[in-house]
Structures are given as structure tokens and as C-alpha cells.
Amino acid sequence: MTAKLIVAQLGLRIRRWTVIFTLLLIAVAACGADSAPLKICLLSASAEYESDKSLREFQAWFESRYRAVCYQAFGQDKGDSLPGIAALESADLMIVFTRRVTLPPAELAQLQKYLASGRPVIGLRTASHGFQNYLEFDREILGGGYKGHYTNAPAAIEFSLGRSNHPVLAGVTPFTSRKLYKNPTLADDVVVLLNGESLGKHEPVAWVRDRPRRVFATSLGTQEDFTDDSFRRLLVNAIFWTTQRDETEYRRAN
């Protein structure tokens, strides 16, 4: 065998091993990505509905069942800051349950940077008027059209016609809430999943939109809602739908 042929065969082997090594690195990286927990930033500041308490309890429940880490950016209703909002930098999902917070410029910039990245958003109850110096959040991001609310009377929550097979509604059954919000002018591109009826008044109460980011928004979120199995299932479904993750891959072993 000539030296030239030996060098050629050696070069071929090196190239083969280089390809194999590269594929192994890609596989290891993919495994590492799959094993990383879901990172969720919780923005809270809604006193009437005790958002801090509800989100803390939901966080404990969710983290005990799924590979997830929830970061708290908790402030005051009508306050001027959300300490911890810097966690948005690396978050996979933002859940907003605030009311009329006036963010300082640096924090508002962090919020808008997250939104500009196209990452998903979930808006709960008062998120429709969550930021006093970013009132456009309701229309531009959530696709909502908040115009106040009715009385504190009970509201029957039902599936929107033809939407019962949407993945966000999997395992959800009709339930009862209260204090129906008015949303008469939703954005044209939203898909309404749930409607509410109270004292003869009908309103959309949960919807999704898919561009330029995945969004789930709901005017539900009272203290009682968070103890309801269907509402909790709805929120879990929304988390995995908006983040486009497979729920089964994040369930913790019993």
C-alpha cells in the first residue's frame, strides 16, 4: 500500500469520526435541552383577587408535578415596580396577573424586550388593565377589549361553539365563576374558547391567538377559580400550548 493511499484512507477515517463526534455533540445538546426545566416568570399585583396568594399556591402545585421553575415578580396593586421582573431575560413564558402598575422605564423596557422576542404570554383577569403606562397591552398583546365588568353575580362558563376539541380545553369541563368582565371588541385574530353567562349577559372569557407569539388570555382568575380543577387544567393546558411543549415530557415521576 502506497503512502498516498494510506494518507487518503486516514483522512477518510478522520472525516467519518468527525461526523460521528459532531452528531454525538448534537444529541447531547438536544438531551440537555429536553432535560432543562420550563422557566416561567409570574408577574403579580392584583389585590382584589389576591393574585400573590393564588399564584404562589399554583406555583407550588405546578412545580411539584412538572419540571418547571417559576420566578416571582410580585409588586403592589397600582404600584410602581415589579421586583424580580429581570427574570424575563431567560424565561420561556410570562404569566401576567397585575392591575394598573406603572412600571419604571427600565422595567417597562424589560417587559417590552421580552415581548419583542416573540416569546409566549398568558394574561389572567386584570392583565387586561395590568399596566397603567402600557394600556395598549390588552389590545396589542392579549387581543382583548376590556370595558369594565358586571356585578359580582355567579357566571356559568361554557365552551364556545365548535371549540371543544381545542388542546387548551382538553380535560376541561364547564364550571362556575363570578363577576363577568366585559370584552365586546376582541381582536379579529383571536379564537374564543370559553364564554360566560351571568344574569342574561354573555361575554367571551378565554381566548387564544397564534401570531406573532402564542397568547392565552382569560378574564377568569378569581380566588375560587384557582381552586377549581377545570380552571387549573385550563391553565396547565395553556402553559404547554403557548410554549409549544409536550406536557408528558415535563411530568415528574410519581
ZADO-1210 file (C-alpha; in nm, 4 decimals, padded with zeros to 6 digits):
<atoms>
<atom x="00.0000" y="00.0000" z="00.0000" code="MET" pos="1"/>
<atom x="00.1419" y="00.3336" z="-00.1027" code="THR" pos="2"/>
<atom x="00.1930" y="00.6199" z="00.1372" code="ALA" pos="3"/>
<atom x="-00.0504" y="00.8272" z="-00.0670" code="LYS" pos="4"/>
<atom x="-00.3233" y="00.5658" z="-00.0277" code="LEU" pos="5"/>
<atom x="-00.2561" y="00.5345" z="00.3451" code="ILE" pos="6"/>
<atom x="-00.2908" y="00.9123" z="00.3888" code="VAL" pos="7"/>
<atom x="-00.6149" y="00.9117" z="00.1873" code="ALA" pos="8"/>
<atom x="-00.7681" y="00.6324" z="00.3979" code="GLN" pos="9"/>
<atom x="-00.6575" y="00.8054" z="00.7179" code="LEU" pos="10"/>
<atom x="-00.8186" y="01.1273" z="00.6020" code="GLY" pos="11"/>
<atom x="-01.1434" y="00.9429" z="00.5259" code="LEU" pos="12"/>
<atom x="-01.1444" y="00.7879" z="00.8729" code="ARG" pos="13"/>
<atom x="-01.0832" y="01.1253" z="01.0341" code="ILE" pos="14"/>
<atom x="-01.3743" y="01.2754" z="00.8435" code="ARG" pos="15"/>
<atom x="-01.6014" y="00.9872" z="00.9460" code="ARG" pos="16"/>
<atom x="-01.5097" y="01.0239" z="01.3122" code="TRP" pos="17"/>
<atom x="-01.5562" y="01.3985" z="01.2879" code="THR" pos="18"/>
<atom x="-01.9099" y="01.3470" z="01.1584" code="VAL" pos="19"/>
<atom x="-01.9841" y="01.0910" z="01.4326" code="ILE" pos="20"/>
<atom x="-01.8437" y="01.3201" z="01.7025" code="PHE" pos="21"/>
<atom x="-02.0490" y="01.6132" z="01.5715" code="THR" pos="22"/>
<atom x="-02.3665" y="01.4051" z="01.5742" code="LEU" pos="23"/>
<atom x="-02.2924" y="01.2953" z="01.9297" code="LEU" pos="24"/>
<atom x="-02.2492" y="01.6570" z="02.0381" code="LEU" pos="25"/>
<atom x="-02.5827" y="01.7486" z="01.8767" code="ILE" pos="26"/>
<atom x="-02.7528" y="01.4561" z="02.0509" code="ALA" pos="27"/>
<atom x="-02.6051" y="01.5521" z="02.3883" code="VAL" pos="28"/>
<atom x="-02.7127" y="01.9138" z="02.3397" code="ALA" pos="29"/>
<atom x="-03.0634" y="01.8011" z="02.2461" code="ALA" pos="30"/>
<atom x="-03.0827" y="01.5819" z="02.5553" code="CYS" pos="31"/>
<atom x="-02.9655" y="01.8730" z="02.7677" code="GLY" pos="32"/>
<atom x="-03.2334" y="02.0966" z="02.6186" code="ALA" pos="33"/>
<atom x="-03.5015" y="01.8339" z="02.6800" code="ASP" pos="34"/>
<atom x="-03.3971" y="01.7939" z="03.0428" code="SER" pos="35"/>
<atom x="-03.3997" y="02.1663" z="03.1190" code="ALA" pos="36"/>
<atom x="-03.6975" y="02.2764" z="03.3297" code="PRO" pos="37"/>
<atom x="-03.9623" y="02.5065" z="03.1914" code="LEU" pos="38"/>
<atom x="-03.8911" y="02.8606" z="03.3142" code="LYS" pos="39"/>
<atom x="-04.1931" y="03.0763" z="03.3918" code="ILE" pos="40"/>
<atom x="-04.1931" y="03.4349" z="03.5160" code="CYS" pos="41"/>
<atom x="-04.5002" y="03.5218" z="03.7230" code="LEU" pos="42"/>
<atom x="-04.5967" y="03.8908" z="03.7275" code="LEU" pos="43"/>
<atom x="-04.8365" y="03.9629" z="04.0135" code="SER" pos="44"/>
<atom x="-05.0044" y="04.2759" z="04.1532" code="ALA" pos="45"/>
<atom x="-05.3821" y="04.2381" z="04.1804" code="SER" pos="46"/>
<atom x="-05.5077" y="04.2953" z="04.5328" code="ALA" pos="47"/>
<atom x="-05.8807" y="04.2297" z="04.4943" code="GLU" pos="48"/>
<atom x="-05.8177" y="03.8799" z="04.3589" code="TYR" pos="49"/>
<atom x="-05.5194" y="03.8072" z="04.5849" code="GLU" pos="50"/>
<atom x="-05.3007" y="03.7265" z="04.2861" code="SER" pos="51"/>
<atom x="-04.9917" y="03.6748" z="04.5053" code="ASP" pos="52"/>
<atom x="-05.1652" y="03.4023" z="04.7065" code="LYS" pos="53"/>
<atom x="-05.3237" y="03.2346" z="04.4047" code="SER" pos="54"/>
<atom x="-05.0034" y="03.2333" z="04.2009" code="LEU" pos="55"/>
<atom x="-04.7897" y="03.1111" z="04.4924" code="ARG" pos="56"/>
<atom x="-05.0261" y="02.8213" z="04.5525" code="GLU" pos="57"/>
<atom x="-05.0425" y="02.7415" z="04.1822" code="PHE" pos="58"/>
<atom x="-04.6631" y="02.7570" z="04.1600" code="GLN" pos="59"/>
<atom x="-04.6229" y="02.5061" z="04.4426" code="ALA" pos="60"/>
<atom x="-04.8804" y="02.2752" z="04.2860" code="TRP" pos="61"/>
<atom x="-04.7343" y="02.3053" z="03.9347" code="PHE" pos="62"/>
<atom x="-04.3685" y="02.2662" z="04.0313" code="GLU" pos="63"/>
<atom x="-04.4495" y="01.9550" z="04.2354" code="SER" pos="64"/>
<atom x="-04.5972" y="01.7894" z="03.9253" code="ARG" pos="65"/>
<atom x="-04.3857" y="01.9245" z="03.6407" code="TYR" pos="66"/>
<atom x="-04.0209" y="02.0003" z="03.5730" code="ARG" pos="67"/>
<atom x="-04.0589" y="02.3749" z="03.5964" code="ALA" pos="68"/>
<atom x="-03.9153" y="02.6730" z="03.7799" code="VAL" pos="69"/>
<atom x="-04.1374" y="02.9744" z="03.8442" code="CYS" pos="70"/>
<atom x="-03.9780" y="03.3116" z="03.9168" code="TYR" pos="71"/>
<atom x="-04.1802" y="03.5678" z="04.1083" code="GLN" pos="72"/>
<atom x="-04.2009" y="03.9326" z="04.0047" code="ALA" pos="73"/>
<atom x="-04.4505" y="04.0430" z="04.2681" code="PHE" pos="74"/>
<atom x="-04.5462" y="04.4049" z="04.3250" code="GLY" pos="75"/>
<atom x="-04.8349" y="04.6115" z="04.4571" code="GLN" pos="76"/>
<atom x="-05.1750" y="04.6794" z="04.3026" code="ASP" pos="77"/>
<atom x="-05.1442" y="05.0250" z="04.1373" code="LYS" pos="78"/>
<atom x="-04.7788" y="05.0141" z="04.2395" code="GLY" pos="79"/>
<atom x="-04.4691" y="05.1459" z="04.0666" code="ASP" pos="80"/>
<atom x="-04.2445" y="04.8414" z="04.0364" code="SER" pos="81"/>
<atom x="-04.2358" y="04.4627" z="03.9901" code="LEU" pos="82"/>
<atom x="-03.9237" y="04.3445" z="04.1750" code="PRO" pos="83"/>
<atom x="-03.7861" y="04.0349" z="04.0088" code="GLY" pos="84"/>
<atom x="-03.9013" y="04.1223" z="03.6566" code="ILE" pos="85"/>
<atom x="-03.5413" y="04.0778" z="03.5371" code="ALA" pos="86"/>
<atom x="-03.6191" y="03.7030" z="03.5312" code="ALA" pos="87"/>
<atom x="-03.7948" y="03.7704" z="03.1992" code="LEU" pos="88"/>
<atom x="-03.4492" y="03.7740" z="03.0396" code="GLU" pos="89"/>
<atom x="-03.4293" y="03.3942" z="03.0419" code="SER" pos="90"/>
<atom x="-03.7978" y="03.2999" z="03.0837" code="ALA" pos="91"/>
<atom x="-03.9761" y="03.0634" z="02.8453" code="ASP" pos="92"/>
<atom x="-04.3153" y="03.2074" z="02.9396" code="LEU" pos="93"/>
<atom x="-04.4586" y="03.5173" z="03.1052" code="MET" pos="94"/>
<atom x="-04.7812" y="03.4958" z="03.3086" code="ILE" pos="95"/>
<atom x="-04.9339" y="03.8345" z="03.3900" code="VAL" pos="96"/>
<atom x="-05.1785" y="03.8948" z="03.6763" code="PHE" pos="97"/>
<atom x="-05.1238" y="04.2619" z="03.7568" code="THR" pos="98"/>
<atom x="-05.3518" y="04.5645" z="03.7909" code="ARG" pos="99"/>
<atom x="-05.2680" y="04.9206" z="03.6884" code="ARG" pos="100"/>
<atom x="-04.8982" y="04.9047" z="03.7704" code="VAL" pos="101"/>
<atom x="-04.6891" y="05.1963" z="03.6476" code="THR" pos="102"/>
<atom x="-04.3580" y="05.0396" z="03.5572" code="LEU" pos="103"/>
<atom x="-04.0415" y="05.2495" z="03.5774" code="PRO" pos="104"/>
<atom x="-03.8665" y="05.2939" z="03.2401" code="PRO" pos="105"/>
<atom x="-03.6083" y="05.0188" z="03.2991" code="ALA" pos="106"/>
<atom x="-03.8714" y="04.7599" z="03.3938" code="GLU" pos="107"/>
<atom x="-04.1012" y="04.8620" z="03.1097" code="LEU" pos="108"/>
<atom x="-03.8067" y="04.8148" z="02.8749" code="ALA" pos="109"/>
<atom x="-03.7521" y="04.4635" z="03.0129" code="GLN" pos="110"/>
<atom x="-04.1175" y="04.3801" z="02.9533" code="LEU" pos="111"/>
<atom x="-04.1100" y="04.5150" z="02.6002" code="GLN" pos="112"/>
<atom x="-03.7825" y="04.3360" z="02.5257" code="LYS" pos="113"/>
<atom x="-03.9467" y="04.0085" z="02.6258" code="TYR" pos="114"/>
<atom x="-04.2445" y="04.0812" z="02.4014" code="LEU" pos="115"/>
<atom x="-04.0196" y="04.1796" z="02.1111" code="ALA" pos="116"/>
<atom x="-03.8542" y="03.8369" z="02.1338" code="SER" pos="117"/>
<atom x="-04.1806" y="03.6711" z="02.0340" code="GLY" pos="118"/>
<atom x="-04.1958" y="03.4510" z="02.3424" code="ARG" pos="119"/>
<atom x="-04.5414" y="03.3465" z="02.4698" code="PRO" pos="120"/>
<atom x="-04.7742" y="03.5259" z="02.7095" code="VAL" pos="121"/>
<atom x="-05.0576" y="03.4249" z="02.9394" code="ILE" pos="122"/>
<atom x="-05.2809" y="03.7033" z="03.0718" code="GLY" pos="123"/>
<atom x="-05.5075" y="03.6451" z="03.3706" code="LEU" pos="124"/>
<atom x="-05.8087" y="03.8516" z="03.4811" code="ARG" pos="125"/>
<atom x="-05.6785" y="04.2053" z="03.5484" code="THR" pos="126"/>
<atom x="-05.3921" y="04.1659" z="03.2990" code="ALA" pos="127"/>
<atom x="-05.6310" y="04.3460" z="03.0622" code="SER" pos="128"/>
<atom x="-05.5541" y="04.6603" z="03.2612" code="HIS" pos="129"/>
<atom x="-05.2327" y="04.5352" z="03.4102" code="GLY" pos="130"/>
<atom x="-05.0017" y="04.8260" z="03.3220" code="PHE" pos="131"/>
<atom x="-05.1130" y="05.1834" z="03.3654" code="GLN" pos="132"/>
<atom x="-04.8346" y="05.3149" z="03.1409" code="ASN" pos="133"/>
<atom x="-04.8853" y="05.0408" z="02.8812" code="TYR" pos="134"/>
<atom x="-05.2630" y="05.0281" z="02.8355" code="LEU" pos="135"/>
<atom x="-05.2112" y="04.9001" z="02.4794" code="GLU" pos="136"/>
<atom x="-05.1028" y="04.5662" z="02.6282" code="PHE" pos="137"/>
<atom x="-05.4653" y="04.4477" z="02.6344" code="ASP" pos="138"/>
<atom x="-05.5367" y="04.5126" z="02.2690" code="ARG" pos="139"/>
<atom x="-05.1944" y="04.4699" z="02.1105" code="GLU" pos="140"/>
<atom x="-05.0728" y="04.1658" z="02.3020" code="ILE" pos="141"/>
<atom x="-05.3716" y="03.9903" z="02.4598" code="LEU" pos="142"/>
<atom x="-05.6155" y="04.0734" z="02.1819" code="GLY" pos="143"/>
<atom x="-05.8711" y="04.1846" z="02.4388" code="GLY" pos="144"/>
<atom x="-06.1143" y="04.4722" z="02.4657" code="GLY" pos="145"/>
<atom x="-06.1768" y="04.5236" z="02.8374" code="TYR" pos="146"/>
<atom x="-06.4632" y="04.7623" z="02.9129" code="LYS" pos="147"/>
<atom x="-06.5340" y="04.7069" z="03.2812" code="GLY" pos="148"/>
<atom x="-06.7421" y="04.4382" z="03.4473" code="HIS" pos="149"/>
<atom x="-07.0898" y="04.3382" z="03.5587" code="TYR" pos="150"/>
<atom x="-07.1967" y="04.2665" z="03.9163" code="THR" pos="151"/>
<atom x="-07.0391" y="04.0083" z="04.1442" code="ASN" pos="152"/>
<atom x="-07.3087" y="03.7559" z="04.0443" code="ALA" pos="153"/>
<atom x="-07.2187" y="03.3944" z="03.9518" code="PRO" pos="154"/>
<atom x="-07.1306" y="03.3269" z="03.5879" code="ALA" pos="155"/>
<atom x="-07.1733" y="02.9956" z="03.4042" code="ALA" pos="156"/>
<atom x="-06.8631" y="02.9118" z="03.1956" code="ILE" pos="157"/>
<atom x="-06.9257" y="02.7104" z="02.8768" code="GLU" pos="158"/>
<atom x="-06.7338" y="02.6053" z="02.5653" code="PHE" pos="159"/>
<atom x="-06.7503" y="02.8340" z="02.2645" code="SER" pos="160"/>
<atom x="-06.9405" y="02.6686" z="01.9807" code="LEU" pos="161"/>
<atom x="-06.7173" y="02.4337" z="01.7814" code="GLY" pos="162"/>
<atom x="-06.4103" y="02.4825" z="02.0031" code="ARG" pos="163"/>
<atom x="-06.4387" y="02.1890" z="02.2441" code="SER" pos="164"/>
<atom x="-06.1582" y="01.9994" z="02.0664" code="ASN" pos="165"/>
<atom x="-05.9001" y="02.2753" z="02.1044" code="HIS" pos="166"/>
<atom x="-05.5971" y="02.1437" z="02.3010" code="PRO" pos="167"/>
<atom x="-05.6299" y="02.4194" z="02.5612" code="VAL" pos="168"/>
<atom x="-05.9704" y="02.2752" z="02.6536" code="LEU" pos="169"/>
<atom x="-05.8571" y="01.9137" z="02.6885" code="ALA" pos="170"/>
<atom x="-05.9904" y="01.7758" z="03.0166" code="GLY" pos="171"/>
<atom x="-06.1792" y="02.0976" z="03.0936" code="VAL" pos="172"/>
<atom x="-06.5478" y="02.0810" z="03.1842" code="THR" pos="173"/>
<atom x="-06.7991" y="02.3660" z="03.2294" code="PRO" pos="174"/>
<atom x="-06.7722" y="02.5380" z="03.5670" code="PHE" pos="175"/>
<atom x="-06.8918" y="02.8456" z="03.7547" code="THR" pos="176"/>
<atom x="-06.7069" y="03.1723" z="03.8164" code="SER" pos="177"/>
<atom x="-06.8252" y="03.5205" z="03.9158" code="ARG" pos="178"/>
<atom x="-06.8059" y="03.8886" z="03.8232" code="LYS" pos="179"/>
<atom x="-06.8170" y="03.8643" z="03.4468" code="LEU" pos="180"/>
<atom x="-06.5855" y="04.1037" z="03.2608" code="TYR" pos="181"/>
<atom x="-06.6996" y="04.2945" z="02.9521" code="LYS" pos="182"/>
<atom x="-06.4938" y="04.2314" z="02.6368" code="ASN" pos="183"/>
<atom x="-06.7107" y="04.3475" z="02.3451" code="PRO" pos="184"/>
<atom x="-06.4307" y="04.4252" z="02.0977" code="THR" pos="185"/>
<atom x="-06.1780" y="04.1422" z="02.0818" code="LEU" pos="186"/>
<atom x="-05.9089" y="04.1500" z="01.8135" code="ALA" pos="187"/>
<atom x="-06.0083" y="03.9916" z="01.4825" code="ASP" pos="188"/>
<atom x="-05.7436" y="03.7207" z="01.5010" code="ASP" pos="189"/>
<atom x="-05.8336" y="03.5687" z="01.8388" code="VAL" pos="190"/>
<atom x="-06.0093" y="03.2336" z="01.8768" code="VAL" pos="191"/>
<atom x="-06.2637" y="03.2374" z="02.1589" code="VAL" pos="192"/>
<atom x="-06.2606" y="02.9130" z="02.3602" code="LEU" pos="193"/>
<atom x="-06.4904" y="02.9886" z="02.6546" code="LEU" pos="194"/>
<atom x="-06.7908" y="03.2113" z="02.7075" code="ASN" pos="195"/>
<atom x="-06.9567" y="03.3246" z="03.0276" code="GLY" pos="196"/>
<atom x="-07.3223" y="03.3961" z="03.1045" code="GLU" pos="197"/>
<atom x="-07.4443" y="03.5912" z="03.4041" code="SER" pos="198"/>
<atom x="-07.7912" y="03.7419" z="03.4588" code="LEU" pos="199"/>
<atom x="-07.8641" y="03.7185" z="03.0875" code="GLY" pos="200"/>
<atom x="-07.5340" y="03.8811" z="02.9824" code="LYS" pos="201"/>
<atom x="-07.2944" y="03.6884" z="02.7579" code="HIS" pos="202"/>
<atom x="-06.9216" y="03.7580" z="02.7218" code="GLU" pos="203"/>
<atom x="-06.6103" y="03.5812" z="02.5925" code="PRO" pos="204"/>
<atom x="-06.3947" y="03.4792" z="02.8901" code="VAL" pos="205"/>
<atom x="-06.0998" y="03.2871" z="02.7397" code="ALA" pos="206"/>
<atom x="-05.9300" y="03.3035" z="02.4003" code="TRP" pos="207"/>
<atom x="-05.6039" y="03.2348" z="02.2168" code="VAL" pos="208"/>
<atom x="-05.4074" y="03.3969" z="01.9379" code="ARG" pos="209"/>
<atom x="-05.1171" y="03.2486" z="01.7457" code="ASP" pos="210"/>
<atom x="-04.9228" y="03.5350" z="01.5844" code="ARG" pos="211"/>
<atom x="-04.6656" y="03.6794" z="01.6262" code="PRO" pos="212"/>
<atom x="-04.6460" y="03.4875" z="01.9542" code="ARG" pos="213"/>
<atom x="-04.8748" y="03.2348" z="02.1191" code="ARG" pos="214"/>
<atom x="-05.1071" y="03.4021" z="02.3675" code="VAL" pos="215"/>
<atom x="-05.3713" y="03.2717" z="02.6040" code="PHE" pos="216"/>
<atom x="-05.5881" y="03.5323" z="02.7734" code="ALA" pos="217"/>
<atom x="-05.8726" y="03.4940" z="03.0174" code="THR" pos="218"/>
<atom x="-06.0857" y="03.7295" z="03.2237" code="SER" pos="219"/>
<atom x="-06.1207" y="03.4461" z="03.4766" code="LEU" pos="220"/>
<atom x="-05.8934" y="03.4228" z="03.7779" code="GLY" pos="221"/>
<atom x="-06.0894" y="03.4808" z="04.0968" code="THR" pos="222"/>
<atom x="-05.9743" y="03.3131" z="04.4160" code="GLN" pos="223"/>
<atom x="-06.2411" y="03.0464" z="04.3651" code="GLU" pos="224"/>
<atom x="-06.1303" y="02.9817" z="04.0063" code="ASP" pos="225"/>
<atom x="-05.7829" y="02.8826" z="04.1226" code="PHE" pos="226"/>
<atom x="-05.9305" y="02.6103" z="04.3454" code="THR" pos="227"/>
<atom x="-06.1406" y="02.4686" z="04.0606" code="ASP" pos="228"/>
<atom x="-05.9969" y="02.1607" z="03.8877" code="ASP" pos="229"/>
<atom x="-06.1231" y="02.2700" z="03.5450" code="SER" pos="230"/>
<atom x="-05.9661" y="02.6146" z="03.5729" code="PHE" pos="231"/>
<atom x="-05.6388" y="02.4629" z="03.6893" code="ARG" pos="232"/>
<atom x="-05.6480" y="02.2183" z="03.3980" code="ARG" pos="233"/>
<atom x="-05.7198" y="02.5095" z="03.1644" code="LEU" pos="234"/>
<atom x="-05.4151" y="02.6957" z="03.2920" code="LEU" pos="235"/>
<atom x="-05.1869" y="02.3918" z="03.2632" code="VAL" pos="236"/>
<atom x="-05.3055" y="02.3323" z="02.9063" code="ASN" pos="237"/>
<atom x="-05.2441" y="02.6982" z="02.8253" code="ALA" pos="238"/>
<atom x="-04.8894" y="02.6791" z="02.9611" code="ILE" pos="239"/>
<atom x="-04.7938" y="02.3900" z="02.7369" code="PHE" pos="240"/>
<atom x="-04.9866" y="02.5173" z="02.4346" code="TRP" pos="241"/>
<atom x="-04.8328" y="02.8639" z="02.4450" code="THR" pos="242"/>
<atom x="-04.4804" y="02.7295" z="02.4972" code="THR" pos="243"/>
<atom x="-04.5351" y="02.4567" z="02.2362" code="GLN" pos="244"/>
<atom x="-04.4013" y="02.1930" z="02.4728" code="ARG" pos="245"/>
<atom x="-04.5165" y="01.8339" z="02.5218" code="ASP" pos="246"/>
<atom x="-04.6742" y="01.8133" z="02.8665" code="GLU" pos="247"/>
<atom x="-04.5849" y="01.4446" z="02.9037" code="THR" pos="248"/>
<atom x="-04.2139" y="01.5225" z="02.8729" code="GLU" pos="249"/>
<atom x="-04.2291" y="01.7568" z="03.1733" code="TYR" pos="250"/>
<atom x="-04.4331" y="01.5461" z="03.4139" code="ARG" pos="251"/>
<atom x="-04.2469" y="01.4405" z="03.7227" code="ARG" pos="252"/>
<atom x="-04.2361" y="01.0729" z="03.8090" code="ALA" pos="253"/>
<atom x="-04.4721" y="00.9780" z="04.0902" code="ASN" pos="254"/>
</atoms>
